[in-house]
C-alpha cells in the first residue's frame, strides 16, 4: 500500500492508502475524494483530475508525456509548475507519502 494525502479545496486533508499500480486518480475515486472526477477514466482526454503536487521538485514523478502537457493547457483552474493529471501518477513505493492539492474547480 502507498499512502496519498489529498488536500481538498476547503483546506481539509484526507489520507488514503492506495494499491501499487493504481493511479492517484483511481485511488481518489475509490475513496470518494470530492474534487477529482476523472471523466475520461484516465485516458488523458480531459483535465478533470488536475492536481498540484506538493514539493513536486523534490518528488520523483513519472515524466510528463506530451498528451498530459496538452491536457494541462485545458484546466479550469490555473495551471502551475506543480500541476499534473492524477491519472498519470501511478503509485509505487517511491510515491509513499505523496501530497496533492485539489484545485478550486475542475
PyMOL commands that set and color helices and strands:
alter all, ss='L'
color gray80, all
select helices_A, chain A and resi 24-30+56-58+66-74+86-88+93-95
alter helices_A, ss='H'
color red, helices_A
select strands_A, chain A and resi 2-7+13-18+50-53+83-85+98-102
alter strands_A, ss='S'
color yellow, strands_A
deselect
rebuild
show_as cartoon
